[in-house]
Amino acid sequence: METQDIISVVTVLFIVGMIWLRTRVLYTREVRGVLKLQRAGKVYFAAVAAVLVLGWLLAPLIGRLAWPEANVTPLLMRVIWFLATYYIFIAVHRVLKAKGVEVYKIAT
């Protein structure tokens, strides 16, 4: 595995961790207790994983297509995609909360 791939893997793990942490923190502010991932939460995190995998595959290609004369590295494009995923899923979570869809629920 190349150094750029290792950096990308670490970045993906960091982004997934930040999405998970941010989502849990928002629920623990409202209630205390053990939180259980709901069906919507499973779909939410599956979508996060799918978008990140898609970014791993497509981001370098998009970079070459968008800037053919520039020397855009796959690492740069992947990191941009991963960071964009983080911010997009903040908005997705806010929409879910506004519609009353819970990602986590207190386990009883």
URVEN-V857157 format. One record per run of one state. SS is the DSSP state (helix for helix, strand for strand, loop for the rest). FROM is the first residue (numbers start at 1). LEN is the number of residues. If there is no record, write none. Layout:
BEGIN
ss:SS from:FROM len:LEN
ss:SS from:FROM len:LEN
END
This chain:
BEGIN
ss:loop from:1 len:2
ss:helix from:3 len:28
ss:loop from:31 len:4
ss:strand from:35 len:3
ss:loop from:38 len:1
ss:helix from:39 len:28
ss:loop from:67 len:7
ss:helix from:74 len:25
ss:loop from:99 len:5
ss:strand from:104 len:3
ss:loop from:107 len:2
END
